[in-house]
Amino acid sequence: MLNRRDMLLGGAAAALAGSASGAFSQVVATAKQGERAISILSDGSFELPQSMLARDVPLDAVSQATKVSGPTVSVLNVTCFRQGDQVIVFDSGSGSNFLPGTGKLAASLEAAGIAPDSVTHVLFTHLHPDHFWGALDDFDTPLFPNARWHADKREVAFWTNAKVYEKLPEDRHAFAAGAQRIVKALGDSLELHDAGSEWVPGVAAFDTAGHTPGHVSFELKDAGGPVFVLGDALTHRIASFAHPEWRPASDHDADLAVATRRRVLDRAANEKAQVIGYHLDGAIGRVERDGNAYRFVTGS
């Protein structure tokens, strides 16, 4: 079993390493069992308005639920899974062209002792900038030069469609332009898959569409129970769990995203899965039922 206690201790150490300004240390958590290891690495963080957490919910209700007034800090957690000679990275961070405070993955890889040229596979949950734009370095070459890159067929088809701009608000046109540029740069190294199958040995993708049209999450098989790498299926450590019915402004299909959240939360609670969220403060934990809702638990 991946040692949850070790992961939690690693997370606590990382939190203690943060500066007084709230910066996150580079290695958020680690765990090992034999040749299998997980490292959760920080790509930094950014602030977003509370209004982004829920469409059509009064701000005072959002603040009361999240216990935060003013902007909320969204962390970026990149998961690296090592088994045997495979080094698998889930999403590639935001690179240097997204928001201030992000683009820290290269430094975090160095801190974790993971050489970019050792990475064998990169699996994308979706192609939003903070998950995809870090695929290329500052010289527009792949950050992981020896990797095979993997994405959902529906996701790539959506972002590379010539008419995608007609389906997006103007403030997200840059998302599509960036995705198209990177897909072109990766070329034949980018392999397209369907959800519901193993993309690499021991790692299966499952459908979590809604946040984007082809969003997927991943299941790592472990003797002690499944580990889910969820991307943006759950994006806030309180709101996504206590109020899965809320509709974040970042979700492409709000109704589908609500249904997906409920399904993921129910499955994770039933299977007692460890869950890793890209934007979840605390990075890894479990889902527990809390009346008619849920909560994210990171303690022992």
C-alpha positions in Angstrom: 0.0 0.0 0.0 1.2 3.5 -0.8 2.0 4.8 2.7 -0.6 7.5 3.3 1.1 8.5 6.6 4.3 9.2 4.7 2.4 11.3 2.2 0.7 13.3 4.9 4.0 13.8 6.8 5.6 14.9 3.6 2.7 17.4 3.0 3.1 18.7 6.6 6.8 19.2 6.1 6.2 21.0 2.8 3.7 23.3 4.5 6.2 24.1 7.2 8.8 24.9 4.5 6.5 27.6 3.1 7.4 31.2 3.6 5.4 33.6 5.8 3.9 35.1 2.6 2.1 31.8 1.9 4.4 30.4 -0.8 4.3 26.7 -1.3 7.4 24.5 -1.1 8.4 22.7 -4.2 7.8 19.1 -3.1 4.3 18.9 -1.6 4.3 15.2 -0.7 6.1 12.0 -1.4 5.5 8.3 -0.8 7.3 5.0 -1.6 6.7 1.3 -1.6 9.4 -0.8 -3.2 9.9 0.5 -6.7 6.7 2.5 -6.7 6.8 6.1 -5.7 4.6 9.2 -5.9 5.9 12.7 -5.7 3.5 15.7 -5.7 5.2 18.7 -7.0 4.2 22.4 -6.9 3.8 24.4 -10.1 3.1 27.4 -7.8 -0.3 29.1 -7.1 -2.5 31.9 -8.2 -5.4 33.9 -6.8 -8.9 33.9 -8.2 -12.0 35.8 -7.1 -14.5 34.1 -4.8 -17.1 34.6 -7.4 -15.3 32.0 -9.6 -16.2 29.3 -7.2 -19.9 29.4 -7.8 -22.1 31.0 -10.5 -25.3 32.6 -9.1 -24.4 32.1 -5.5 -24.2 35.2 -3.3 -20.6 36.1 -2.3 -21.4 36.1 1.4 -22.7 32.6 1.1 -19.5 31.5 -0.7 -17.3 33.3 1.9 -19.3 31.7 4.8 -18.9 28.2 3.3 -15.2 28.5 2.5 -14.3 30.5 5.6 -12.4 32.9 3.4 -13.3 36.5 2.4 -11.6 38.0 -0.6 -9.6 36.1 -3.2 -9.0 32.4 -2.8 -5.5 30.9 -3.5 -5.5 28.0 -5.9 -2.5 25.7 -5.7 -1.1 23.7 -8.7 -0.2 20.1 -7.8 1.6 18.1 -10.5 1.8 14.3 -9.7 4.8 12.2 -10.7 4.4 8.4 -10.5 7.4 6.1 -10.7 7.2 2.3 -11.2 10.1 0.3 -12.5 11.6 2.0 -15.4 8.5 4.2 -16.0 8.4 7.8 -14.9 4.9 9.1 -15.4 3.9 12.8 -15.0 0.2 13.9 -14.8 -0.2 17.3 -16.5 2.7 19.6 -17.1 2.0 22.8 -15.3 1.5 26.2 -16.7 4.9 27.2 -18.1 6.1 30.8 -18.0 3.3 32.4 -20.0 0.3 31.9 -17.7 -0.1 33.8 -14.4 2.3 35.3 -11.9 3.2 32.8 -9.2 2.9 29.7 -11.5 5.4 27.9 -13.8 7.5 26.4 -11.0 7.4 22.8 -12.2 11.0 22.7 -13.6 12.4 23.9 -10.2 10.2 21.4 -8.4 11.4 18.6 -10.5 15.0 19.6 -9.7 14.2 19.7 -6.0 12.7 16.2 -6.2 15.7 14.8 -8.1 13.6 14.0 -11.2 15.5 14.7 -14.4 13.2 15.9 -17.2 14.9 13.5 -19.7 14.0 10.6 -17.4 10.2 11.1 -17.8 8.7 8.4 -20.1 5.1 9.4 -20.2 3.0 12.6 -19.7 -0.7 12.0 -19.2 -3.0 15.0 -19.5 -6.3 15.4 -17.6 -7.3 18.2 -20.0 -5.7 21.1 -22.0 -6.4 24.2 -19.9 -3.3 26.5 -19.7 -2.3 25.6 -16.1 -2.2 21.9 -17.0 -0.9 22.0 -20.6 1.2 25.1 -21.4 4.1 23.8 -19.4 4.6 21.0 -21.9 7.0 23.4 -23.8 10.0 25.1 -22.1 11.1 28.7 -22.7 12.7 27.7 -26.0 9.4 26.1 -27.3 10.8 22.6 -27.1 9.2 19.8 -25.1 10.0 20.0 -21.4 10.3 16.2 -21.3 12.3 15.4 -24.4 12.1 11.6 -24.2 8.4 11.3 -23.2 5.4 10.0 -25.0 2.5 12.4 -24.4 -1.1 11.2 -23.9 -4.4 13.0 -24.1 -8.1 12.2 -24.6 -9.4 12.2 -28.2 -12.4 14.4 -27.4 -10.3 16.9 -25.6 -7.8 17.4 -28.4 -10.6 17.4 -31.0 -12.4 20.2 -29.1 -9.4 22.5 -28.7 -8.0 22.0 -32.2 -11.4 22.4 -34.0 -11.3 25.4 -36.4 -14.6 26.6 -35.0 -13.6 26.3 -31.3 -13.5 30.1 -30.9 -17.2 30.2 -31.7 -17.8 27.9 -28.7 -15.8 30.0 -26.2 -16.2 33.4 -24.5 -13.6 35.8 -25.8 -11.5 35.8 -22.7 -10.8 32.1 -23.3 -9.7 32.4 -26.9 -6.1 32.4 -25.7 -6.7 29.0 -24.1 -7.5 27.6 -27.6 -4.6 29.3 -29.3 -2.2 28.0 -26.8 -3.6 24.5 -26.9 -3.3 24.4 -30.7 0.3 25.7 -30.7 1.4 23.0 -28.2 -0.5 20.2 -29.9 1.2 21.1 -33.1 4.6 21.3 -31.4 4.2 17.8 -29.8 3.2 16.4 -33.2 3.4 12.6 -33.5 4.6 12.3 -29.9 1.1 13.1 -28.7 -1.0 9.9 -28.5 -4.8 10.1 -28.4 -6.9 7.7 -26.4 -10.4 7.0 -25.2 -11.4 7.1 -21.6 -12.2 3.8 -19.9 -8.9 2.1 -20.7 -5.3 1.8 -19.6 -3.2 4.5 -21.2 0.0 3.1 -19.8 0.4 -0.1 -17.9 -1.1 0.2 -14.4 -2.8 3.6 -15.1 -6.3 3.7 -16.4 -8.2 6.8 -17.5 -11.9 7.3 -16.6 -14.3 9.9 -17.9 -14.8 13.1 -15.8 -16.0 15.4 -18.6 -17.7 18.7 -17.7 -14.9 20.9 -16.6 -13.8 20.5 -20.2 -15.4 18.4 -23.0 -12.8 15.6 -22.8 -11.6 15.9 -19.2 -10.4 12.6 -17.7 -9.0 11.5 -14.4 -6.7 8.5 -13.7 -6.7 5.5 -11.4 -3.5 4.0 -10.1 -3.9 0.4 -8.9 -2.5 -0.2 -5.4 -2.8 -3.2 -3.0 -4.2 -0.9 -0.3 -6.9 0.6 -2.5 -7.1 2.9 -5.6 -5.4 6.2 -6.0 -7.3 8.7 -8.1 -5.4 11.6 -9.9 -8.4 13.9 -10.4 -7.2 16.9 -12.3 -10.0 19.5 -12.1 -12.8 17.1 -11.4 -12.7 18.6 -7.9 -11.1 22.0 -7.6 -11.6 23.4 -4.1 -11.1 21.5 -0.8 -14.3 22.8 0.7 -16.7 24.0 -2.1 -16.3 21.0 -4.3 -17.1 18.6 -1.5 -19.6 20.5 0.7 -21.4 22.0 -2.4 -20.9 19.7 -5.4 -24.0 21.4 -6.9 -22.3 24.7 -7.2 -21.2 25.7 -10.7 -17.7 27.1 -10.9 -17.2 29.7 -13.6 -14.3 27.6 -15.0 -16.5 24.7 -15.9 -17.3 24.4 -19.6 -20.5 22.4 -19.2 -21.8 23.3 -15.8 -24.6 20.7 -15.5 -22.3 17.9 -16.7 -19.6 19.0 -14.3 -22.1 18.9 -11.4 -23.1 15.3 -12.3 -19.4 14.3 -12.7 -18.5 15.8 -9.2 -21.3 13.8 -7.6 -20.3 10.6 -9.3 -16.6 11.0 -8.4 -17.3 11.9 -4.8 -19.6 8.9 -4.4 -17.2 6.5 -6.0 -14.2 7.8 -4.0 -16.1 7.5 -0.8 -17.4 4.0 -1.6 -14.0 2.7 -2.6 -12.1 4.5 0.2 -9.8 5.9 -2.5 -6.9 8.2 -2.0 -7.5 11.3 -4.1 -5.0 13.8 -5.5 -6.5 17.1 -6.7 -4.5 19.5 -8.9 -6.0 22.5 -7.1 -6.7 21.0 -3.7 -4.8 22.5 -0.8 -3.4 19.5 1.0 -3.0 17.7 -2.3 -3.9 14.2 -1.2 -6.6 12.8 1.1 -9.8 10.8 1.2 -13.5 11.6 0.6 -15.9 11.1 3.5 -19.6 11.6 3.5 -20.9 14.5 5.6 -24.7 14.2 5.8 -26.0 14.8 2.2 -22.6 16.2 1.1 -18.9 15.3 1.5 -15.7 16.5 3.0 -12.0 16.2 2.1 -10.0 14.6 4.9 -6.2 14.9 4.9 -5.6 13.9 8.5 -4.7 10.3 9.8 
